[in-house]
Structures are given as structure tokens and as C-alpha cells.
Amino acid sequence: MNIAYLDCFSGASGNMLLGALIHAGLDEKVLHQTLATLGLDEVRPVIQQVSKQGMAACHVHFDFPRQRSHRHLSDIKTLIRRSTLCKSIQNRAIGVFERLARAEARVHGTTVDKVHFHEVGAIDAIADIICVLNGLEVMGVEEVHSSPLPVSNGSTICEHGTIPLPAPAVCEILKGAPVHGLDLDMELVTPTGAALVMELTNGINYGPMPAMVLEGTGYGTGSRERPDGLPNLLRICLGSRDRIADEATEVTVLETHLDDFNSETWPHVSEQLMAAGALDVSLTPMLMKKGRPGYQLRVLCNPARALALKELILTETSAIGLRFHRQQRMTLPRRTLTINTELGLIRAKEVQAPDGPRLSPEYEDCRSLSLKLHIPIQRVYTAFAQAAGKRNSFSSGAGEK
């Protein structure tokens, strides 16, 4: 899997994201091809290689004829749907504009259908958004993570007058995302940048850089200079997950003690936690204060999934508080395969241990065959062992992930 990590230490905007992609190796021709698919041949990307605090970076803006007209969300959807872009990019682009429209409607007390995008802003936003999304597709990026976003104070001037920073629309778009404040009178995160980051990360992939084999970086710059002297840059880190990256990673451990939890609901809670991205979950009986029986709930997860899982625990259990910390972990390389036994096909996990490979059958497959054939489950495990043949060993259970 190819991964992109957005290091937004100076914020995020559409052209900063696009500039970072080009600096990381995206061919300029992709921009022209992308705009042509939308029928925006009159829009011309202007790409400049610049230096910020001695760091090479790329700045992108678009030249196009200025007109005095407006586009509504429905107009932009039609423009996108009529293009020859693949459906996944069309859907994501519409998702970004819907985030923008919902935020503007909330801020101005109107409806999504009545929100209009001014011609200059709409063209800029369309070009930035579509080119970023198509650029990531061309570069083979399948998963995007981001650092928490910095938001500033002060004010900025827009069509409606002077507004506070962070812009009201940005506050609406970033609901649920981790942010931190900077005492800086300058817009760091634009509405387009916020909407793009939220859509690309699915609103949850925030935190430190995920485990990856780092393969490239790129820097995109905005149009303004920071008054504190730091470079106004966004860095994109490109990499891939493989066995090397997965062997040693950092996880977040979430824990809580439950003294009034209905254990009948545990299968449901466990399924919900795993579906939300938990790597492993456990519920351990324990004696609490005054000899009261209770449970310790423990969840392992990627740091980027921690916020969603915290909220899920506090919603689905009787917990009123949580403890959490980071831990290093090491896992063995593994792969999934299918073994053909005399009783039928059984999926298995092959783990590369220091002393050789280990093969473990999937319990649910063994259970399914046992019920289907009306035979003891141990016979299924025996058939699996025989089919595994010359492989070193196998076990019927699985340890901590």
C-alpha cells in the first residue's frame, strides 16, 4: 500500500498541497490533462520553483480569464460528473465541495443549495481540488494521513468583510479533527485546504507519521510569508507499507476499568471496536475496590485511530474516563493464504518467525467446516495439519497483534 503523510506544520491550502505533490515528482503534464478533462482548457497552471529558508519548494497558481458570475454546488457537481475523470475521483471531489458548501451554509445561515462559489474562487478551488485528487491517484497513493493542523488568530479580509481567524468555515470543516493554536496573525488553513485534508484522511487519519518505507518528500508553499520567520510550507512524505515497515511500529494503548459493565454486550462492543480500526481488543475480569468484580478493557490501535476509538468506548460502554499511552511494538512479517484440505478450503496466516514459518488456520473457517460437515472441530484442525504437510508448525490460536 502506498501512503502519503501531510506534515502541515505551517497549515494547509489547496495550492500548498498541489505544490508539494509536484515537488515530490508529479509531472506537470498531469495538471494540464486534468484541467482538459473538465473542459477548463483556458485555465493555465503556473509553477514556480522557489526557496524558503534555504529549502527548495514549489509554488502553484492558476491563470484564467476573470468573469463576474457565480457557481452553485449543483453547477460544480455537473461540471465534475461530465468530466472523464474516474468515478472515485469524481466522488471525492464532490465530497470536498459538499464539505465546503455545508460549512458555508452553516456560517451564513442558509442552505447548501443556496451557497454560491464566486467565479474566481470557484475556478481556483476546482483546479486545486481536482488536480490534487488526480495527482494522488496518478502517484498511486491509496491512504493519506496528516499531522494535526495549526490554526492561527487575528483576522483576514474576505468578500463579506473582516472575519476572525481561523475562518468560521474552517472551524466548521475541521469539526472532529485535532488542531492546535498558534499566536500568529495570518491565515494558515484555508477552507479549501481544510476540506481537502478532511476528505483525504476520512476525518480520522491524524497523528504522527505512520510506519512506512519512506520513498520521497516534497514541499509546497503558499503565497504569503509567515511573520515569525518560519517557512510557510507543507511537506508531503510518500512511502509504502511492507514487511520492513510493519515489523516495528508505535501503537496507542487505551485502557479503562469497568465495574458496572453488562458483559452480554461485549461481542457487540468488540466488533464495533475492530470495525473502527482497533488492532486488538481484550476484556479481563478483575477485582476492584471494596472487592467489587469488574473488567479491564484494553484496546491497541494505530495512533491515527485513537480519537475515534476513544469516543466509541465512551459511547458503547459504561466508562466515564480513559487512560492512554504510546508503546513501541514489534510484529513478525505475515501473509494470508488458502490451504486445500480433504475437508475443504481453509484460510491460514503464515508468520515468518526467526526459526522459520508458522502456519495458523483461521478459526472461523474451521468452525464453519465443523458445523457444515457435522464433525468435531478438532478433526478439522487435524485435516489442516495434514494438508500443511512439510511446513514447520502451526497453532490453533493467535497472540497479541
Secondary structure, 3 states (H helix, E strand, C coil): CEEEEEECCCCECHHHHHHHHHHCCCCHHHHHHHHHHCCCCCCEEEEEEEEECCEEEEEEEEECCCCCCEEEHHHHHHHHHCCCCCHHHHHHHHHHHHHHHHHHHHHHCCCHHHCEEEHHHHHHHHHHHHHHHHHHHHCCCCEEEECCEEEEECEEEECCEEEECCCHHHHHHCCCCCEEEEEEECCCECHHHHHHHHHHCCCCCECCCCCCEEEEEEEEECCCCCCCCCCCEEEEEEEECCHHHHHEEEEEEEEEEECCCCHHHHHHHHHHHHHCCEEEEEEEEEECHHHCEEEEEEEEECHHHHHHHHHHHHHHCCCCCCEEEEEEEECCCEEEEEEEECCEEEEEEEEEECCEEEEEECHHHHHHHHHHHCCCHHHHHHHHHHHHCCCCEECCCCCCC
